Amino acid sequence: MKRLQGVFIKGYTTFIVKGSFPEFFINRCVQEGILIWNIQKVDEFSCKANIQLQDVHRLKHLRNDGSYKITFQSRIGIPFIIHSIWKRKPLWIGFLLGILLLFTLSNMVWKVEIDGVTPEVEYKIEEKLHDYGVKVGAWKFRIDTPSNMQRQLLNDVPELLWVGITEKGTVYQLQGVEKTTVEQEKEGRPQHLIAKKKGIIVDMYVESGEPQVEVNDMVQPGDVLVSGLIGKEDNQQLVQAKGKVIAETWYESEVTVPLEATYKVITGDKEEQYGVSLFGFSIPVWGFWHNGYETAYIEEKKRPLQFLDWKLPISVTTSHVWEQQLYEQQRTDQQAVQLGIEQGKQELMRQLSKDSQVVQEKILHERKENGKVKLILYFKVHENIVKPHSITQGD
């Protein structure tokens, strides 16, 4: 049985031998080492059996004495399948080209739909999508993921409040919601403006309401800065107090700066690499032999390929390889101090409103230990300290 393993790969055929005592011919073939199996007696003058394709020429050589006649019936195995395909190669080539064409068209963008926005915003979105590579005829594996494009569109098109991108086969559907500008009522609910933190008043801009403090006054959290009650006691009116009260406030911050620093910088040089991921195995295709960077930052993106509406277990991997350079910096004590002041100022400004301003910084304490400079910093800030406070019946 072991000798019969692999006969389908090599190919075999069924033959019928005719003549007087066909069994003698079969025995002679076996004596010559020809593999024959499934031998059947058809009638008194003929037998049928199977033989490997590679032994057919030896079989024909043994029947050259003319005593026996051999005819072949079925042909089974890969060699015969290949031969049959080769005889019909125009048909198979056309079939394969059709499959390749369908596969190619299934991985291209053929339509982009935008709904829910005005024509002006739609035009802006179309321009941005074109910049992102989303256009008719573009390869889908070169386009970023819908979630990344959604975030990018919200940053690039300020008129959008929300946007959703759905990829359906060869169609990209975009649904957007625009921001609406609601006009504020001329007269809102009555309110005071109170202090939200301690400070010294340095400037005031009162739009409506009655100021309760003056420049250079010290205020505490909760103090009324601008009252929503205007007029004399016998004829008071409730209004919505509006305005800004700029106060001088104070903050302390602790910052640690190392004297030695190592950091990576992207030089701007980059290369693109392409590969194919098949059942979890990555196969490099293009650009992998160019990467000569000592250190690099790699940004990888995988997009599955499709055939019609089916996602295939094959993904195209696009890698952007950015060259990086390592820099080692030895800072002096003075450089570390200056860097610490800037770092502390930036951290503080992230906690304050955008219109706040640091007017003075001072080092309260400085010490050096374990290769680091540790600072306790004092900052003087001018900022708007008002906080709306609704007027209730007891105020």
C-alpha positions as CSV (number, residue, x, y, z in Angstrom):
1,M,0.0,0.0,0.0
2,K,2.9,2.3,0.7
3,R,4.0,2.1,-2.9
4,L,0.6,3.4,-3.9
5,Q,1.0,6.6,-1.9
6,G,1.3,9.7,-4.1
7,V,0.1,8.0,-7.3
8,F,-2.5,10.8,-7.7
9,I,0.2,13.4,-7.7
10,K,2.3,11.5,-10.2
11,G,-0.7,10.4,-12.3
12,Y,-1.9,7.0,-13.3
13,T,-4.1,5.4,-16.0
14,T,-6.2,2.3,-16.5
15,F,-5.3,0.0,-19.4
16,I,-6.9,-3.1,-20.9
17,V,-4.6,-5.8,-22.4
18,K,-6.1,-8.2,-25.0
19,G,-4.7,-11.4,-26.3
20,S,-4.2,-15.1,-25.4
21,F,-3.6,-15.6,-21.7
22,P,-3.4,-11.9,-20.8
23,E,-2.4,-13.0,-17.3
24,F,1.0,-13.9,-18.6
25,F,1.5,-10.3,-19.8
26,I,0.5,-9.0,-16.4
27,N,2.9,-11.3,-14.7
28,R,5.7,-10.3,-17.0
29,C,5.1,-6.6,-16.2
30,V,5.3,-7.4,-12.4
31,Q,8.6,-9.3,-13.0
32,E,10.0,-6.2,-14.8
33,G,9.3,-4.1,-11.6
34,I,6.3,-2.2,-13.1
35,L,3.8,-1.2,-10.4
36,I,0.4,-2.6,-11.3
37,W,-2.7,-2.7,-9.1
38,N,-6.5,-3.2,-9.1
39,I,-6.2,-6.0,-11.6
40,Q,-9.5,-7.3,-13.0
41,K,-10.4,-10.2,-15.4
42,V,-12.7,-8.7,-18.0
43,D,-13.2,-11.9,-20.1
44,E,-11.2,-14.9,-21.4
45,F,-8.9,-12.8,-23.6
46,S,-8.6,-9.4,-21.7
47,C,-7.6,-8.0,-18.3
48,K,-7.9,-4.5,-16.8
49,A,-5.5,-2.8,-14.4
50,N,-4.0,0.5,-13.2
51,I,-0.5,1.6,-13.9
52,Q,1.6,4.7,-13.1
53,L,2.0,7.3,-15.8
54,Q,5.8,7.0,-15.5
55,D,5.7,3.3,-16.4
56,V,3.5,3.6,-19.5
57,H,6.5,3.7,-21.9
58,R,7.9,0.5,-20.3
59,L,4.5,-1.1,-20.7
60,K,4.4,-0.2,-24.4
61,H,7.9,-1.7,-24.8
62,L,6.9,-5.1,-23.4
63,R,4.0,-5.4,-25.9
64,N,6.2,-4.8,-28.9
65,D,6.2,-8.5,-29.9
66,G,2.7,-8.0,-31.2
67,S,1.1,-10.8,-29.2
68,Y,-1.0,-8.4,-27.1
69,K,-3.0,-5.3,-27.8
70,I,-3.2,-2.5,-25.2
71,T,-5.7,0.2,-25.0
72,F,-5.9,3.0,-22.3
73,Q,-9.1,4.2,-20.7
74,S,-9.3,6.7,-17.8
75,R,-6.4,9.1,-17.0
76,I,-6.3,10.2,-13.4
77,G,-4.0,12.6,-11.5
78,I,-2.4,16.0,-11.4
79,P,-0.4,15.7,-14.6
80,F,-3.5,15.0,-16.6
81,I,-5.4,17.9,-15.0
82,I,-2.5,20.2,-15.9
83,H,-2.5,18.9,-19.4
84,S,-6.2,19.4,-19.7
85,I,-5.9,23.0,-18.4
86,W,-3.1,23.7,-20.7
87,K,-5.1,22.6,-23.7
88,R,-7.8,25.1,-22.7
89,K,-5.4,27.9,-21.6
90,P,-7.3,30.7,-23.4
91,L,-10.4,29.9,-21.3
92,W,-8.5,29.6,-18.0
93,I,-6.4,32.7,-18.7
94,G,-9.6,34.6,-19.3
95,F,-11.1,33.2,-16.1
96,L,-8.1,34.2,-14.0
97,L,-8.0,37.6,-15.6
98,G,-11.7,38.1,-14.7
99,I,-11.0,37.0,-11.1
100,L,-8.0,39.4,-11.0
101,L,-10.1,42.3,-12.4
102,L,-12.9,41.7,-9.8
103,F,-10.3,41.5,-7.0
104,T,-8.7,44.8,-8.2
105,L,-12.1,46.6,-8.5
106,S,-13.1,45.3,-5.0
107,N,-10.1,47.1,-3.4
108,M,-10.7,50.5,-5.0
109,V,-13.0,53.4,-4.0
110,W,-15.8,53.9,-6.5
111,K,-18.1,56.2,-4.6
112,V,-18.0,58.8,-1.8
113,E,-21.4,59.8,-0.3
114,I,-21.7,62.9,2.0
115,D,-25.0,63.5,3.9
116,G,-26.3,65.8,6.6
117,V,-24.4,69.0,5.8
118,T,-24.9,72.1,3.7
119,P,-23.3,72.4,0.2
120,E,-20.6,74.8,1.5
121,V,-19.5,72.4,4.2
122,E,-19.8,69.4,1.8
123,Y,-17.4,71.1,-0.5
124,K,-14.9,71.6,2.3
125,I,-15.2,68.0,3.3
126,E,-14.7,66.8,-0.2
127,E,-11.5,68.9,-0.5
128,K,-10.2,67.4,2.8
129,L,-11.1,63.8,1.8
130,H,-9.3,64.4,-1.4
131,D,-6.2,65.4,0.6
132,Y,-6.5,62.3,2.7
133,G,-6.6,60.2,-0.5
134,V,-10.3,59.3,-0.5
135,K,-11.3,59.7,-4.1
136,V,-12.8,57.6,-6.8
137,G,-10.2,55.2,-8.2
138,A,-8.0,55.3,-5.1
139,W,-6.6,52.1,-3.6
140,K,-8.3,51.4,-0.3
141,F,-5.2,50.0,1.4
142,R,-3.5,53.4,1.0
143,I,-6.3,55.2,2.8
144,D,-6.3,55.7,6.6
145,T,-8.8,54.0,8.8
146,P,-12.3,55.7,9.2
147,S,-11.8,56.4,12.9
148,N,-8.5,58.4,12.2
149,M,-10.2,60.3,9.3
150,Q,-13.1,61.2,11.6
151,R,-10.8,62.8,14.1
152,Q,-8.8,64.6,11.4
153,L,-12.0,66.0,9.8
154,L,-13.2,67.4,13.1
155,N,-9.9,69.3,13.4
156,D,-9.7,70.4,9.8
157,V,-13.4,71.4,9.3
158,P,-14.4,73.6,12.3
159,E,-18.0,73.8,11.1
160,L,-18.5,70.1,12.0
161,L,-19.9,69.1,15.4
162,W,-19.8,65.3,14.7
163,V,-18.9,63.2,11.7
164,G,-19.1,59.4,11.1
165,I,-17.4,57.6,8.2
166,T,-18.5,54.1,7.2
167,E,-16.7,51.9,4.7
168,K,-19.2,49.7,2.8
169,G,-17.4,47.7,0.2
170,T,-16.2,50.1,-2.5
171,V,-18.3,53.0,-1.1
172,Y,-17.4,55.5,1.7
173,Q,-20.4,56.9,3.4
174,L,-20.0,60.1,5.5
175,Q,-22.7,61.5,7.8
176,G,-22.0,64.9,9.3
177,V,-23.7,67.2,11.9
178,E,-22.9,70.9,11.7
179,K,-22.4,73.2,14.7
180,T,-25.3,75.5,15.2
181,T,-24.9,79.0,16.6
182,V,-27.5,79.8,19.2
183,E,-28.0,83.5,19.8
184,Q,-27.9,84.3,23.4
185,E,-30.9,86.0,24.9
186,K,-30.5,89.7,25.5
187,E,-31.5,89.3,29.1
188,G,-30.5,86.0,30.9
189,R,-31.3,84.9,34.4
190,P,-30.3,87.3,37.1
191,Q,-26.8,86.6,38.6
192,H,-23.9,88.0,40.5
193,L,-20.3,87.6,39.6
194,I,-18.3,86.2,42.5
195,A,-14.6,85.5,43.1
196,K,-13.6,81.9,42.5
197,K,-10.1,82.4,44.1
198,K,-8.1,84.7,46.2
199,G,-6.4,87.7,44.6
200,I,-5.8,91.4,44.3
201,I,-7.9,93.3,41.7
202,V,-5.7,94.8,39.0
203,D,-8.4,95.6,36.3
204,M,-12.1,95.4,35.7
205,Y,-14.4,95.4,32.7
206,V,-18.1,95.5,33.8
207,E,-20.7,95.1,31.0
208,S,-23.7,95.0,33.3
209,G,-24.3,95.0,37.0
210,E,-23.0,97.0,40.0
211,P,-19.3,96.8,40.8
212,Q,-18.7,95.9,44.5
213,V,-14.9,96.1,44.5
214,E,-12.2,98.4,43.2
215,V,-8.7,98.0,41.8
216,N,-6.1,97.1,44.5
217,D,-8.8,95.5,46.7
218,M,-8.0,92.0,48.1
219,V,-10.8,89.5,47.6
220,Q,-11.5,86.0,48.9
221,P,-13.2,83.1,47.2
222,G,-17.0,83.7,47.3
223,D,-16.8,87.5,47.5
224,V,-19.3,89.4,45.3
225,L,-17.3,91.2,42.6
226,V,-20.2,92.5,40.5
227,S,-23.8,92.6,41.8
228,G,-26.8,91.7,39.8
229,L,-28.9,94.2,41.9
230,I,-28.8,97.7,40.5
231,G,-30.4,100.9,41.6
232,K,-31.4,102.3,45.0
233,E,-32.8,100.2,47.7
234,D,-36.4,101.4,47.1
235,N,-36.1,100.8,43.3
236,Q,-33.7,97.9,42.7
237,Q,-33.7,95.8,39.6
238,L,-32.3,92.3,39.0
239,V,-30.0,91.9,36.0
240,Q,-27.5,89.4,34.7
241,A,-24.2,90.7,35.8
242,K,-21.5,90.4,33.0
243,G,-17.9,91.4,32.8
244,K,-14.3,90.5,33.6
245,V,-12.4,91.1,36.8
246,I,-8.7,90.6,36.4
247,A,-6.9,89.8,39.6
248,E,-3.3,89.1,40.6
249,T,-3.0,85.5,41.9
250,W,-0.2,83.3,43.1
251,Y,1.0,79.7,42.5
252,E,3.8,77.5,43.7
253,S,5.2,74.6,41.6
254,E,7.8,71.9,42.1
255,V,9.9,71.0,39.0
256,T,12.7,68.4,38.6
257,V,15.1,68.7,35.6
258,P,17.9,66.2,34.9
259,L,21.3,67.5,34.0
260,E,21.8,64.8,31.4
261,A,19.2,64.2,28.7
262,T,18.9,61.8,25.8
263,Y,16.1,62.4,23.3
264,K,15.1,61.3,19.8
265,V,14.6,63.6,16.9
266,I,12.9,62.8,13.6
267,T,15.1,64.1,10.8
268,G,12.4,64.2,8.2
269,D,13.8,61.5,6.0
270,K,11.4,58.6,5.5
271,E,10.9,55.5,3.5
272,E,7.8,53.4,2.7
273,Q,7.7,49.7,3.0
274,Y,5.0,47.4,1.8
275,G,4.2,43.8,2.8
276,V,1.5,41.2,2.8
277,S,0.1,39.6,6.0
278,L,-1.4,36.1,5.3
279,F,-2.9,34.2,8.2
280,G,-0.8,36.1,10.7
281,F,2.5,35.7,8.7
282,S,4.1,38.8,7.3
283,I,5.7,38.6,3.9
284,P,7.9,41.6,2.8
285,V,7.1,42.8,-0.7
286,W,8.7,46.2,-1.4
287,G,11.2,48.6,0.2
288,F,12.5,46.4,3.0
289,W,16.0,46.4,1.7
290,H,16.3,50.2,1.7
291,N,16.1,50.8,5.5
292,G,19.6,51.8,6.5
293,Y,18.6,53.9,9.5
294,E,20.4,53.1,12.8
295,T,17.3,54.2,14.7
296,A,13.8,54.6,13.2
297,Y,10.2,55.4,14.2
298,I,7.9,53.0,12.3
299,E,4.2,53.9,11.7
300,E,2.4,50.7,10.5
301,K,-1.0,50.5,8.9
302,K,-2.8,47.3,7.9
303,R,-5.8,47.1,5.6
304,P,-7.5,43.8,4.7
305,L,-8.1,43.0,1.1
306,Q,-11.6,42.3,-0.2
307,F,-13.2,40.2,-3.0
308,L,-16.6,41.6,-3.7
309,D,-18.2,41.9,-0.2
310,W,-16.0,39.4,1.5
311,K,-13.0,40.3,3.5
312,L,-10.1,38.0,2.7
313,P,-7.5,36.7,5.3
314,I,-4.9,38.8,3.5
315,S,-3.9,42.3,4.5
316,V,-1.6,44.9,2.9
317,T,0.8,46.4,5.4
318,T,2.1,49.9,4.7
319,S,4.9,51.0,7.0
320,H,6.3,54.6,7.1
321,V,9.8,54.4,8.4
322,W,11.1,57.8,9.8
323,E,14.8,58.2,10.5
324,Q,15.6,59.2,14.1
325,Q,18.7,60.6,15.6
326,L,19.7,60.2,19.2
327,Y,21.0,63.4,20.9
328,E,22.7,63.5,24.3
329,Q,22.7,66.8,26.1
330,Q,24.7,67.8,29.1
331,R,23.1,70.8,30.7
332,T,24.7,73.3,33.0
333,D,23.0,74.2,36.3
334,Q,21.8,77.5,34.8
335,Q,20.4,75.8,31.7
336,A,18.5,73.3,33.9
337,V,17.1,76.2,36.0
338,Q,15.9,78.0,32.9
339,L,14.4,74.9,31.5
340,G,12.6,74.2,34.8
341,I,11.1,77.7,34.9
342,E,9.7,77.2,31.3
343,Q,8.5,73.7,32.2
344,G,6.7,74.9,35.3
345,K,5.2,77.9,33.4
346,Q,3.8,75.6,30.7
347,E,2.3,73.2,33.2
348,L,0.7,76.1,35.0
349,M,-0.8,77.6,31.8
350,R,-2.4,74.3,31.0
351,Q,-4.4,74.6,34.2
352,L,-5.5,78.3,33.6
353,S,-7.8,79.9,31.1
354,K,-6.3,81.0,27.7
355,D,-6.4,84.7,28.5
356,S,-4.3,84.3,31.7
357,Q,-0.9,85.8,31.8
358,V,2.2,85.0,33.9
359,V,3.7,88.3,34.9
360,Q,6.4,87.2,37.2
361,E,8.3,84.0,38.2
362,K,10.7,83.5,41.1
363,I,12.8,80.7,42.5
364,L,11.9,80.0,46.1
365,H,14.2,77.1,46.6
366,E,16.9,75.3,44.5
367,R,18.9,72.2,45.2
368,K,21.0,69.7,43.2
369,E,21.0,66.0,43.9
370,N,21.5,62.7,42.0
371,G,22.3,64.5,38.8
372,K,19.1,66.5,38.9
373,V,18.1,70.1,39.7
374,K,15.0,70.4,41.9
375,L,13.2,73.8,42.0
376,I,10.3,75.2,44.0
377,L,8.9,78.1,41.8
378,Y,6.6,81.0,42.6
379,F,4.5,82.5,39.8
380,K,2.5,85.7,39.8
381,V,-0.5,85.6,37.4
382,H,-3.1,88.0,36.0
383,E,-6.3,86.1,35.3
384,N,-10.1,86.5,35.2
385,I,-11.4,85.2,38.5
386,V,-15.2,85.8,38.0
387,K,-17.6,83.0,38.6
388,P,-21.4,83.3,37.8
389,H,-23.7,82.9,40.8
390,S,-27.5,82.9,40.3
391,I,-29.5,85.3,42.4
392,T,-32.0,83.5,44.7
393,Q,-34.8,84.9,46.7
394,G,-32.7,85.3,49.9
395,D,-29.8,87.2,48.2
